[in-house]
Amino acid sequence: MRAMETSTSVARARVAVASETRARRGKTIDSRARSTRARAGSDDASTMREMRAAYERTRANPGADAVIEAVRELAEQEFGLSGVAFNEVMGKIDECFDFVPTAYASGVGTSRETRNAAGTNNGSCKTFYFAKMCGLSEKAAVRLFCEHYEDVANAPDGDSHANIRAFMENGYAGLTFEGEALVAKGSGSNDI
């Protein structure tokens, strides 16, 4: 138990240090916009415009920029989020964005396709929208689910966490949103 507490403390410290380092450097996240544009491919153009707009609104808050960049960097590392709980990732996303319940689907066109009405599976909706908006790799996107992704990885033939399993079938190509799920805090562009 003590080793797990230490591991969690170390992971939290890494997020805090990475956030502070980014804030001190004043580094922008322009690379995310380029990456998102590159991944757009066959995505619905209006959804991509909404995501880009949300990204641009977030840049207005340098503190949010540092938090987002820290989460991105840790998710891209194989063990970067080791010891971090999914609800902690949700907390960081909630720090920077307001959530708008949005219908979405994952694994579209596969046998594992899941469709979610607005207001259901909100954690998955936030996580996938955040990952896509920030241009995370598909591997990094599933790492954001922390212990839930570990459950899936440890039981590849299981049926728990259907949205994660569906996403793993065809990644971003099978992920669709019916609207803008995350809006930068303080942007005033949502009706929450």
QUIHU-V947166 format. One record per backbone hydrogen bond with DSSP energy under -1.0 kcal/mol. CO is the residue of the C=O (numbers start at 1). NH is the residue of the N-H. Records with the same first field share a line. If there is no record, write none. Layout:
CO: NH, NH
This chain:
1: 5
2: 6
3: 7
4: 8
5: 9
6: 10
7: 11
8: 12
9: 13
10: 14
11: 15
12: 16
13: 17
14: 18
15: 19
16: 20
17: 21
18: 22
19: 23
20: 24
21: 25
22: 26, 27
29: 32
30: 34
31: 35
32: 36
33: 37
34: 38
35: 39
40: 43
44: 48
45: 49
46: 50
47: 51
48: 52
49: 53
50: 54
51: 55
52: 56
53: 57
54: 58
55: 59
57: 60
58: 61
61: 65
62: 66
63: 67
64: 68
65: 69
66: 70
67: 71
68: 72
69: 73
70: 74
71: 75
72: 76
77: 80
79: 82
81: 84
85: 88, 89
86: 90
87: 91
88: 92
89: 93
90: 94
91: 95
93: 97
96: 185
98: 183
103: 178
104: 116
105: 176
106: 114
107: 110
110: 113
114: 106
116: 104
117: 120
121: 125
122: 126
123: 127
124: 128
125: 129
126: 130
127: 131
128: 132
129: 133
130: 134
131: 136
132: 135
137: 141
138: 142
139: 143
140: 144
142: 145
143: 146
145: 148
146: 150
147: 151
148: 152
149: 153
150: 154
155: 158
161: 165
162: 166
163: 167
164: 168
166: 169
167: 171
171: 174
172: 175
174: 108
176: 105
181: 100
183: 98
184: 187
